[in-house]
Amino acid sequence: MNDSRILVAYGSRHGATRQIALHIGEVLKSNGALVDVKPVSEIKNPAAYGAVLVGSAIYMGQWRPAVVKFLERHSEVLACRPLWIFASGPTGKGDPVELLEQKTIPNNVKSLLKHIQPREVKIFNGVLNPEELNPLELAAIRMVKAPSGDFRDWNDINQWAQGVAESWVEFQTHFPRTEDMLLEKQSSKTFAEL
């Protein structure tokens, strides 16, 4: 394991979440982190990383299926690492959580997230470009009256990524090796069970 590397994994439908993931990777790199940014479909085993960020597009209220499968397949590894999750998708101006009517985590991943316990689940505004949609998708967005355009707030994305970078530095100060954190978790669990 290379404890000093961070993985930014993502699932994107039309590329907007990929752009956010790449940008977050650059912010982390500018703070001295060693970072790999890859689609979830290209990742065999996240155990090689000291920390993981996972990003998903929100499409019709759901996270990308490949992202959900990635979280399920690697839940044990992810539960033992600093993990942050971000999603992008609500369109329109304003707080993305309010735009989602407080439904930030789809029902099909709630129990999974309770198990892996990410440090944070952050929602970003997204992009909706009607020219990229098929006729069925166009009909769906017309029915829900979803606004089109690029609503990503790059200041919000920068601030969040900077916060993750700072948390990572602090984490490494306390746990220079991820194995140290695992040992502490195991001993805490053992102690709690006594």
KASUL-V249754 format. One record per pair of residues at least 12 apart in sequence whose C-alpha atoms are under 8 Angstrom apart, sorted by the first residue. I is the first residue (numbers start at 0). GAP is how many residues later the second one is. If there is no record, write none. Layout:
BEGIN
<<I/GAP> <I/GAP>>
END
This chain:
BEGIN
<<0/46> <0/47> <0/48> <0/49> <1/46> <1/47> <1/48> <2/45> <2/46> <2/47> <2/48> <2/173> <2/174> <2/175> <3/29> <3/30> <3/45> <3/46> <4/28> <4/29> <4/30> <4/31> <4/43> <4/44> <4/45> <4/46> <5/27> <5/28> <5/29> <5/30> <5/43> <5/44> <5/45> <5/46> <5/47> <6/28> <6/29> <6/30> <6/31> <6/39> <6/42> <6/44> <6/45> <6/46> <7/13> <7/16> <7/17> <7/27> <7/28> <7/29> <7/30> <7/44> <7/45> <7/46> <7/47> <8/12> <8/28> <8/29> <8/30> <8/31> <8/34> <8/43> <8/44> <8/45> <8/46> <9/27> <9/28> <9/29> <9/30> <9/44> <9/45> <9/46> <9/57> <10/28> <10/29> <10/44> <10/45> <10/46> <10/53> <10/55> <10/56> <11/27> <11/44> <11/45> <11/52> <12/44> <12/51> <13/118> <15/41> <15/72> <15/110> <15/111> <16/38> <16/39> <16/40> <16/70> <16/71> <16/109> <17/21> <19/137> <20/16> <20/34> <21/15> <23/133> <23/134> <23/137> <24/12> <26/131> <26/134> <26/135> <26/138> <27/133> <27/134> <27/136> <27/137> <30/131> <30/134> <32/132> <39/26> <39/27> <39/30> <40/25> <40/29> <44/29> <45/28> <45/31> <45/32> <46/30> <46/31> <49/31> <49/32> <49/127> <49/128> <50/30> <50/31> <50/32> <50/117> <51/26> <51/29> <51/30> <51/31> <51/32> <52/30> <52/31> <52/32> <52/33> <53/13> <53/29> <53/30> <53/31> <53/32> <54/12> <54/30> <54/31> <54/32> <54/33> <55/30> <55/31> <55/32> <56/30> <56/31> <56/32> <57/29> <57/30> <57/31> <57/32> <58/30> <60/39> <60/45> <61/44> <62/24> <62/43> <67/41> <70/41> <71/40> <74/37> <74/40> <74/41> <75/40> <77/38> <78/36> <78/37> <78/38> <78/39> <79/36> <79/101> <79/102> <80/97> <81/36> <81/37> <81/86> <82/34> <82/35> <82/36> <82/37> <83/34> <83/35> <83/36> <83/37> <83/80> <84/33> <84/34> <84/35> <84/36> <84/37> <85/35> <85/36> <85/37> <85/38> <86/34> <86/35> <86/36> <86/37> <87/35> <87/36> <87/37> <87/38> <88/35> <88/36> <88/37> <88/38> <89/34> <89/35> <89/36> <89/37> <90/34> <90/35> <90/36> <90/37> <90/55> <90/56> <90/57> <90/58> <90/59> <90/60> <91/33> <91/54> <91/55> <91/56> <91/57> <91/59> <92/32> <92/58> <94/30> <95/27> <95/28> <95/29> <96/26> <103/19> <123/28> <123/29> <123/32> <123/33> <124/26> <124/27> <124/28> <125/24> <125/25> <125/26> <126/21> <126/22> <126/23> <126/24> <126/25> <127/19> <127/20> <127/21> <127/22> <128/19> <128/20> <128/21> <129/18>>
END
